[in-house]
């Protein structure tokens, strides 16, 4: 597992084991992880009703009651998508109002099978030992503890890019994502990045695959251009005409 990146003519990747890798070019594709609620029951019921990808797992809850935790763009988009599949969606947001773009909120309000609960602090995921049966939250306005019955819970409170080990080496966005240009180049020459760890939008497998291919081609191009001899040396190496 990578622990540090040391730039230079030869780039060094230091590993947690104490070993190191050296190369003329490096592609970072360490991905991102879902931000967790960190409440009792979340980990116990992961893949037993607790999910993080509405596109992947939404169809498993067709006709059922589900909750979406998170009122930003991701959460509201998830609720909109799920509303077309499941029986009912309860969207819970910690703040006093949703944080999603207004156009998404208008779409959400037009759906008859969606209930929005604000000022809701999720406190527990409940179940029967085999699968999710509900969840509890505190009404931050009144202080009451409340419960709802659902068969699925989609956590949509953001992604955490796996960049802690390079935060002082390459330029990162305010979300901690690696900033890349159209070719996948980072702020460090010879270091490229691809996938969910970058600022490229839409965190989907197929997009990460394409970005990985692009970064590979860019790294190859970088190596060709930086392995060429200086112009004067190249001219001296040309054979003289008879």
Secondary structure, DSSP 8 states (H G I E B T S, - for coil): -EEEEE-SSSEEEEETTS-EEEES-EEE---EEE-----BTTTTTBTTTEES-HHHHGGGGTTSEEEEE--SHHHHHHHHHHHTTSSEEEEE-SSSS--S-HHHHHHHHT-TTEEEE-SEEEEEEEESSSSEEEEEEEETTT--EEEEE-SEEEE-S-EEES-GGGTTTS-B-TTS-B---TT-B-SSTTEEE-STTBS-SS--HHHHHHHHHHHHHHHHHHHHHHHS--HHHHHHHS----
